[in-house]
Structures are given as structure tokens and as C-alpha cells.
Amino acid sequence: MINYKQTINLCFAIALTVFICSCGGNSKKVAAEIEAEAFEEAENQLIEEIDKVVHDMPPPSEVPYLLQATGSDFNAELINDLNNVTKYENSTDKAAMNLGAYATDIGYLSAYDQVQDALKYMETCQKLADQIGIASAFELELMERFERNLGNRDSLANLINYAMDVAEEKLEATDRLQTIALVLSGSYIEGLYLSVMVIDTYPEDLLPEASRNLILEPLVKIIIDQKEPLNDVVRLLKDLKSDDTIANVVAEFDILRVLYQEDLAEIDKKIAEGDPNFMLNRDMLVDIISEVKRIRNEMVK
């Protein structure tokens, strides 16, 4: 994949060479046109990359619904508290990341039929969307549809996924690519956090170890399966024009990416060998769990 910064540098060098070598009054104009075309091409490539990541990323409702399907119990303490929204009022970047987080929380609430709370979280997403300039993603008609469908959790999941798709389209239309990446990052890390916390808070004295591992194995697999979406998000973030926020998120996610590579190397080997006695368990993900909790706590505070 072509790196955004490398593309800009290369094309600028070409433009400069043309400028130096050309003669006559049109040289500056030609150089400016080449440089403008280079920027446009690089931006188009970045938009294509964002579209691919959005397509490949699990929607906000997917991981919560997978958790519910494993039989894990609902835990209201796991989701981002609505009272935290006041902390994001003075930061567009914080608002963007936690818009993604709250959207995933709506998926979690909907999956467990906590519909009244899901509606409250939709209203909070509406406020954050307004703050970052995309209020129409949560327009009145959508909010009314959400309220009318409180008895149908599948419809609620589809509606929050749709709202986030619209939000991303509106941000892309106004070239706010960094903001899209932050929304995606927030949604991704919240889904991963819910997954690791279901495992981390599972009672150790409830069942014998073998039985506990058998129950937790599908939850561990959900976490393992988030490796590729993580790689996609990291690649996207690194292709963006960096600022302090993007650089910080890249650094945090890069640590998590390395932990995935290290912790999953032995797991992938065992799975490939087809060891009949091999079973996924929480202890294989200790480092990942710890890092996800740290990143998420930084995000919501």
C-alpha cells in the first residue's frame, strides 16, 4: 500500500524537477498543476483506503451481538458512563472517539434488550455528532425510528450501524478523514474492551478450571479475531496526516498490535498443528487484556 506522506513527497520532488528544468513563463504553472494533481491523487487513495477499512471493520453492533450469542451475561458496568460525555465537550477528537465508543455500547445494550438505556445512548450520540458537525447522521427521523423499534433488537442494531455509516459518509464528504479514523478507532477499542472485560470479570470460583475454559473459549476466539481489524485501523492511521492525537492513537494501537503478534504466534502454531488437546484460554491473552483496558481507560476519561 502506498503511504500518504511518501506519495506527497515523491510527487513534490517530480514537480520541483519539472520547475527547474522547464523554461519559459509556463514553468511555474506546470509545476503548480502537477503538485495539485499529486495531492488530489494521494487524497483519493486515502479515501479508498478508508472505504476499505470501513467495509472490513465490524460494525458497532457486531462484537456485542457475538458476546451475547456466547451466553455471557449483561454487565452494565462495562459500558462508557453517559456522565462522561461532559468531558468531551471541549475536544472534537475526544467527541469523535467516544461517539464510536457509545455507538458500540448501543450495540451491547440492544443485544441484551436494554432498550431504554439504548435510547438514552442514542440521544448522547446525537449530541456528540452535533458537536463534531454531523448532526444529520442522527436526524429526528432516525431517532423516531429507533424509538419505534425498541422491541426489535435486530432493528436497533441495523439503525445504529446505519447511523454510523451516514456519519462516516458525511465526514468523508467534507474531507475530515482524521475524524473518521478516530470514530472507527473508538468503536473498535470499545468492542474489544467489552470482549476482554467479559473474560476478565468471569468468576474464577464458579466452575472447575476445565469447565470455565470451555465456556470462555468462544470469547477468547472473538478477541483473537480482532487482530486483522486492528491491523487495518493501524495502517489507516499511519497513512493519515499526523497531529498529536493521531500520533498518540497510533502509538497506543501499535503497542497492542505487537502484543497480538507475540501472543498469537504460539496460538496460531497450535491451531495449525491440529493439537486435539489444545484449548484457548484467558491466560493466553493476559498482555492483550491489560493493554486494551489501559487504552480504553485513556479514551473515556
C-alpha positions as CSV (number, residue, x, y, z in Angstrom):
1,M,0.0,0.0,0.0
2,I,1.3,3.5,-0.9
3,N,2.0,5.6,2.1
4,Y,0.2,9.0,2.0
5,K,3.3,11.0,3.1
6,Q,5.6,9.2,0.7
7,T,3.2,9.8,-2.2
8,I,3.2,13.6,-1.4
9,N,7.0,13.8,-1.1
10,L,7.6,11.9,-4.3
11,C,5.2,13.9,-6.4
12,F,6.5,17.2,-4.9
13,A,10.0,16.2,-6.0
14,I,8.8,15.5,-9.5
15,A,7.0,18.8,-9.6
16,L,10.2,20.6,-8.4
17,T,12.3,18.9,-11.1
18,V,9.9,20.0,-13.8
19,F,10.0,23.5,-12.4
20,I,13.8,23.7,-12.5
21,C,14.2,22.1,-15.9
22,S,11.5,24.0,-17.7
23,C,12.0,27.3,-19.3
24,G,9.5,30.0,-20.3
25,G,6.6,31.6,-18.5
26,N,4.6,28.4,-18.1
27,S,7.0,26.5,-15.8
28,K,5.5,27.7,-12.6
29,K,2.0,27.0,-13.8
30,V,3.0,23.5,-14.9
31,A,4.7,22.8,-11.5
32,A,1.7,24.0,-9.6
33,E,-0.6,21.9,-11.6
34,I,1.5,18.8,-11.1
35,E,1.7,19.4,-7.4
36,A,-2.1,19.9,-7.2
37,E,-2.7,16.7,-9.1
38,A,-0.4,14.8,-6.8
39,F,-2.2,16.0,-3.7
40,E,-5.6,15.1,-5.2
41,E,-4.3,11.6,-6.2
42,A,-2.9,11.0,-2.7
43,E,-6.2,12.1,-1.1
44,N,-8.2,9.8,-3.4
45,Q,-6.0,6.9,-2.5
46,L,-6.5,7.6,1.2
47,I,-10.3,7.8,0.7
48,E,-10.2,4.4,-1.0
49,E,-8.2,3.1,2.0
50,I,-10.8,4.5,4.4
51,D,-13.6,2.9,2.4
52,K,-11.9,-0.4,2.6
53,V,-11.3,-0.2,6.3
54,V,-14.9,0.9,6.9
55,H,-16.1,-2.1,4.8
56,D,-13.8,-4.6,6.6
57,M,-14.3,-3.3,10.1
58,P,-17.0,-5.0,12.3
59,P,-20.0,-2.6,12.6
60,P,-20.7,-1.2,16.1
61,S,-23.3,-3.9,16.8
62,E,-21.3,-7.0,15.7
63,V,-19.0,-7.7,18.6
64,P,-21.7,-7.1,21.2
65,Y,-24.0,-9.5,19.4
66,L,-21.3,-12.1,19.3
67,L,-20.8,-11.7,23.0
68,Q,-24.5,-12.2,23.6
69,A,-24.5,-15.2,21.4
70,T,-21.9,-16.9,23.6
71,G,-24.3,-16.8,26.5
72,S,-22.3,-14.2,28.5
73,D,-24.3,-12.2,31.0
74,F,-25.0,-8.5,30.6
75,N,-22.9,-6.2,32.7
76,A,-23.9,-2.5,32.8
77,E,-20.6,-1.5,34.4
78,L,-18.7,-2.3,31.3
79,I,-20.0,0.4,29.0
80,N,-18.9,4.0,29.0
81,D,-20.9,6.0,31.5
82,L,-23.2,8.7,30.0
83,N,-22.0,11.2,32.6
84,N,-18.6,11.1,30.9
85,V,-20.0,13.0,27.9
86,T,-19.3,16.3,29.6
87,K,-15.6,15.5,29.5
88,Y,-15.7,15.6,25.7
89,E,-17.4,18.9,25.2
90,N,-14.2,20.8,24.6
91,S,-12.5,18.3,22.4
92,T,-13.6,17.3,18.9
93,D,-11.1,14.4,18.9
94,K,-12.4,13.1,22.2
95,A,-16.0,13.5,21.0
96,A,-15.2,11.6,17.8
97,M,-13.6,8.6,19.5
98,N,-16.3,8.4,22.1
99,L,-19.0,8.7,19.5
100,G,-17.6,5.5,18.2
101,A,-17.5,4.0,21.7
102,Y,-21.0,5.0,22.6
103,A,-22.2,3.5,19.2
104,T,-20.7,0.2,20.2
105,D,-22.3,0.5,23.6
106,I,-25.7,0.9,22.0
107,G,-25.0,-2.4,20.2
108,Y,-24.2,-4.0,23.5
109,L,-27.3,-2.6,25.2
110,S,-29.5,-3.6,22.2
111,A,-28.1,-7.2,22.1
112,Y,-29.3,-7.6,25.7
113,D,-32.6,-5.9,25.3
114,Q,-31.7,-2.9,27.5
115,V,-33.7,-0.8,25.1
116,Q,-34.5,2.3,27.3
117,D,-30.8,2.7,28.1
118,A,-30.0,2.2,24.4
119,L,-32.3,5.1,23.6
120,K,-30.5,7.3,26.1
121,Y,-27.2,6.4,24.5
122,M,-28.6,7.3,21.0
123,E,-29.5,10.7,22.4
124,T,-25.9,11.1,23.6
125,C,-24.6,10.1,20.2
126,Q,-26.8,12.7,18.7
127,K,-25.2,15.4,20.9
128,L,-21.7,14.2,20.0
129,A,-22.5,14.1,16.3
130,D,-23.8,17.6,16.6
131,Q,-20.5,18.7,18.3
132,I,-18.4,17.3,15.5
133,G,-20.6,18.8,12.8
134,I,-22.6,15.8,11.6
135,A,-25.8,16.2,13.4
136,S,-27.8,15.0,10.4
137,A,-26.4,11.5,10.9
138,F,-28.7,11.3,13.9
139,E,-31.6,13.2,12.5
140,L,-35.1,13.3,14.0
141,E,-36.5,10.7,11.7
142,L,-33.8,8.2,12.7
143,M,-34.3,8.8,16.4
144,E,-38.0,8.3,16.0
145,R,-37.4,5.0,14.1
146,F,-35.1,3.9,16.9
147,E,-37.8,4.6,19.5
148,R,-40.5,2.9,17.4
149,N,-38.3,-0.3,17.2
150,L,-37.3,-0.6,20.8
151,G,-39.0,-4.1,20.9
152,N,-36.9,-5.4,18.0
153,R,-33.2,-5.6,18.9
154,D,-32.2,-6.6,15.3
155,S,-33.8,-3.4,14.0
156,L,-31.9,-1.4,16.7
157,A,-28.6,-2.9,15.6
158,N,-29.3,-2.1,12.0
159,L,-30.2,1.5,12.9
160,I,-27.1,2.3,14.9
161,N,-25.0,0.7,12.1
162,Y,-26.8,2.8,9.6
163,A,-26.3,6.0,11.6
164,M,-22.6,5.4,11.8
165,D,-22.3,4.7,8.1
166,V,-24.0,8.0,7.4
167,A,-21.7,9.8,9.9
168,E,-18.7,8.4,8.1
169,E,-20.0,9.4,4.7
170,K,-20.6,13.0,5.8
171,L,-17.2,13.3,7.3
172,E,-15.6,11.9,4.1
173,A,-17.6,14.4,2.0
174,T,-16.1,17.2,4.0
175,D,-12.5,15.8,3.9
176,R,-12.5,15.2,7.6
177,L,-10.6,11.9,7.3
178,Q,-8.8,12.1,10.6
179,T,-12.2,12.4,12.4
180,I,-13.5,9.3,10.5
181,A,-10.4,7.4,11.7
182,L,-11.0,8.5,15.3
183,V,-14.6,7.4,15.2
184,L,-13.5,4.0,13.8
185,S,-10.8,3.7,16.5
186,G,-13.2,4.5,19.3
187,S,-15.8,1.9,18.1
188,Y,-13.1,-0.7,17.6
189,I,-11.5,-0.3,21.0
190,E,-14.8,-0.3,22.8
191,G,-15.9,-3.6,21.2
192,L,-12.5,-5.1,22.1
193,Y,-12.8,-3.8,25.6
194,L,-16.3,-5.3,26.1
195,S,-14.8,-8.6,25.0
196,V,-11.8,-8.7,27.2
197,M,-13.8,-7.5,30.2
198,V,-16.4,-10.3,29.9
199,I,-13.5,-12.7,30.2
200,D,-11.6,-10.6,32.9
201,T,-14.6,-10.4,35.2
202,Y,-15.8,-14.0,34.8
203,P,-15.8,-15.6,38.4
204,E,-12.9,-17.9,38.9
205,D,-14.6,-19.9,41.7
206,L,-17.8,-20.6,39.8
207,L,-16.7,-23.7,37.9
208,P,-13.7,-26.0,37.8
209,E,-10.9,-24.7,35.6
210,A,-11.6,-27.1,32.7
211,S,-15.3,-26.2,32.5
212,R,-14.5,-22.5,32.8
213,N,-12.0,-22.6,30.0
214,L,-14.6,-24.4,27.8
215,I,-17.1,-21.6,28.4
216,L,-14.6,-18.9,27.8
217,E,-13.0,-20.4,24.7
218,P,-15.5,-18.8,22.2
219,L,-15.0,-15.4,23.9
220,V,-11.2,-15.8,23.6
221,K,-11.7,-16.5,19.9
222,I,-13.7,-13.3,19.4
223,I,-10.7,-11.3,20.8
224,I,-8.3,-13.2,18.6
225,D,-10.4,-12.5,15.5
226,Q,-10.0,-8.7,16.1
227,K,-6.3,-8.9,15.0
228,E,-7.0,-8.1,11.4
229,P,-9.3,-5.2,12.0
230,L,-6.6,-3.8,14.3
231,N,-4.0,-4.1,11.5
232,D,-6.4,-2.3,9.2
233,V,-7.0,0.6,11.6
234,V,-3.3,1.0,12.3
235,R,-2.5,1.1,8.6
236,L,-5.2,3.7,8.1
237,L,-4.0,5.9,11.0
238,K,-0.4,5.8,9.7
239,D,-1.5,6.9,6.3
240,L,-3.2,10.0,7.7
241,K,-1.7,13.4,8.0
242,S,-0.5,13.2,11.6
243,D,-1.2,15.5,14.5
244,D,-0.8,15.0,18.2
245,T,-4.0,13.0,18.7
246,I,-3.4,10.7,15.6
247,A,0.2,10.2,16.7
248,N,-0.9,9.2,20.2
249,V,-3.5,6.8,18.9
250,V,-1.0,5.2,16.5
251,A,1.5,4.7,19.4
252,E,-1.2,3.1,21.6
253,F,-2.5,0.8,18.9
254,D,1.0,-0.1,17.7
255,I,1.7,-1.5,21.2
256,L,-1.5,-3.5,21.0
257,R,-0.6,-4.8,17.5
258,V,2.8,-6.0,18.6
259,L,1.2,-7.8,21.6
260,Y,-1.2,-9.5,19.2
261,Q,1.7,-10.7,17.1
262,E,3.6,-12.0,20.0
263,D,0.8,-13.6,22.0
264,L,-0.9,-15.2,19.0
265,A,2.2,-16.6,17.4
266,E,2.1,-19.7,19.6
267,I,-1.7,-19.9,19.4
268,D,-1.6,-19.9,15.5
269,K,1.1,-22.6,15.6
270,K,-1.0,-24.9,17.9
271,I,-4.1,-24.4,15.8
272,A,-2.2,-25.1,12.6
273,E,-0.8,-28.3,14.2
274,G,-4.3,-29.5,15.0
275,D,-3.4,-30.5,18.5
276,P,-6.6,-32.2,19.9
277,N,-5.8,-31.2,23.4
278,F,-5.2,-27.6,22.7
279,M,-7.8,-25.2,24.1
280,L,-7.9,-21.4,24.0
281,N,-8.0,-19.8,27.5
282,R,-7.7,-16.4,29.2
283,D,-4.1,-16.8,30.2
284,M,-3.0,-16.7,26.6
285,L,-4.3,-13.1,26.4
286,V,-3.1,-11.6,29.6
287,D,-0.9,-8.9,28.0
288,I,-3.6,-8.0,25.4
289,I,-6.3,-7.7,28.1
290,S,-4.1,-5.4,30.1
291,E,-3.3,-3.2,27.2
292,V,-6.9,-2.9,25.9
293,K,-8.0,-1.9,29.4
294,R,-5.3,0.8,29.5
295,I,-6.1,2.2,26.1
296,R,-9.8,2.3,26.7
297,N,-9.5,4.0,30.1
298,E,-7.4,6.7,28.5
299,M,-10.0,7.1,25.8
300,V,-13.1,7.6,28.0
301,K,-11.5,9.7,30.8
